[in-house]
Amino acid sequence: MEPEKQNKNIVSADTHAGKTFEGVVVKSAMKDTATVQVERYVKHPKYKKFMRLSKKFLVHDVGNTAQIGEKVTIRETRPISKRKRFILVSRISSLKADS
């Protein structure tokens, strides 16, 4: 019976995955940190006009692998510092063409 109790206490990583966003890297000058701008397309409640709202998130990027202009996926995680609550999950594409 004891192994069954232990299995109930184990929580998979998928249940606490947090929010996932796609955005563009706009700054990568800090150590192990990148700034990612995420855009939303929302409808104004009163005027019914669609607006593009954007927000910047500080993202934990081990080794500074993200380049400015790349489209990336970020995921919410435990607080890493005062403003960092997201980690870099994957790179989707590069917006800049290498010349």
N, C-alpha and C positions, 0 to 999 in steps of 0.2 A: 504494500500500500504506500510505502514511502516514496517510491519512484513516481507514482501518480501525483502526489503532492508537489514534487519538484517540477513536473511538467506544467502544472497549472501556474507556477510562478514565473516561468520563462515567457518573456514577451518578445515577439518577433520584431525585427526592425521595420517591417512594412506597416505595422499598426501605428507607429509614432513617426512616420516619415515626414510629416509637416507639409507645408505648402511648396509647390513647385512652380517656378516661373521661367519664361524665356526672355532674354534681353540681350543688349549689345554692350560690350565692354567699352567704356568711355575713358577710363584712366587705369593705369597699372604701375604707377610710380612708387607705391609703397611696398615694403617688404611683406611677402606672403599675403597681399591684399590686392583686390581689384575692385573698381567701382563699376557696377552694372546698372544700366538704365532700362527699366521695364515700362512698356507702354500698355495702357488699357484703352479700350474703345467703349465708352459708356454713353448712355442716353440721359440727357438732362431731364430731371423729373417734371419740371414745370413747362419748359419751352420745347421739349421733345426733340431737341437737336442733338446729334451725336458729336461727342468730343473725344479728342485723344488726350488722355491724362498720362503723365509719366512720373516715375519715382525712381530715385537712385538708391541702390543698396550696396553696402560694403560686403564683399564676398571673400571668404577665406580661400586663397589660391596657393597651395603649397608649391614652392619653387618658382613662382611667378611665370607660369606657363601661358597665361592668357595674353593675347595681343590686342591692341586697340583696334576696334572695328569688328571683332569676331562676334558671332552670335552664339550664345552659350545658354545652357540650362543650369539653374541654381535651385537648391533645396534648403528649406528651413532646417535648422539644427539647434543644439544648445548654444547659449551665449558664449562666444569665443573672446570677445572684448566688449568695451562699452557700447559700440555701435555695430559690431559684426555678429549677425545671427544666421548667416547663410553660408553654404559651401558650394564650390564649383563642382557640378556633377559631370557635365560633358560639353564638348564643343560641337555646335551644329554646323556652322559654316563660317567662312571668312568673307566679310563684306568688301574689303579692299582687294583689288587685283594687284599682285606683285608685279612691278615693272622692271 
